[in-house]
Amino acid sequence: MSAHVTSYLDAIAHLPSGATLTLTNVSWEEYEQLLQDLGEGSAVRVFYDHGWLEIVSPTGRHERSKDLIAYLVRAIADELEQDLESFGSTTFKEKELESGGEPDTCFYLQTAARVKGNNDLDLKTDPPPDVVVEVDVSHSSEKKLAFYRKLRVPEIWRYDGRRVVFYHLTESGYVEASASRALPLLTPDVLLQFLQQGEKEGQTPALRAFRKWVRQQLTG
């Protein structure tokens, strides 16, 4: 292990909840070594781009929001009887792009059948997630959009604690969208409504109310 990686790990160990550590002139080899040393299930989020490294320690609110979004997506997919494969905060990295990072959570819906049972995604042969979710309550994911564009991620949802924005990938980049491509029933306002309910009343009541809302949409 290099001295640089050792110092990075020490800094991460002392990183407070909600804090961001930014480093420059980090080599690709050091980035990969850091990921290996952190191991699967690491609490921090790591984003690398051409020598620039960002390490974020999520807050409790961040994690609760991310989890509730995942619960809501699973619920609507279940009600729609739509295939869903969730890959959480899987690390996506491409040496050729000199970039790598983890979404807060991500989902395969239209392409779920292509990754079913696959525990070792390779974006050279496997599709990118249909939806990537970024929760920006303690930091901004703005710099990650260019990375997701390189990966050809078709849809991104961002939630900053006050507003939900959906983005669709176009030839010119990401543009705001009024509804999800992957789950057309879902709009930013609807998702925000149930996220806010979850914060006020708890996740289980919000999830029950959301299932009821989905069923009402389906029955007219």
Secondary structure as UniProt FT lines:
FT   HELIX           3..13
FT   TURN            17..18
FT   STRAND          20..23
FT   HELIX           28..38
FT   TURN            40..41
FT   STRAND          45..49
FT   TURN            50..51
FT   STRAND          52..56
FT   HELIX           60..80
FT   STRAND          85..86
FT   TURN            88..89
FT   STRAND          92..94
FT   HELIX           95..97
FT   STRAND          99..101
FT   STRAND          105..108
FT   TURN            110..111
FT   HELIX           112..115
FT   TURN            116..117
FT   TURN            123..125
FT   STRAND          131..135
FT   HELIX           142..144
FT   HELIX           145..151
FT   STRAND          155..159
FT   STRAND          164..170
FT   TURN            171..172
FT   STRAND          173..177
FT   TURN            184..185
FT   HELIX           188..201
FT   HELIX           203..219
//
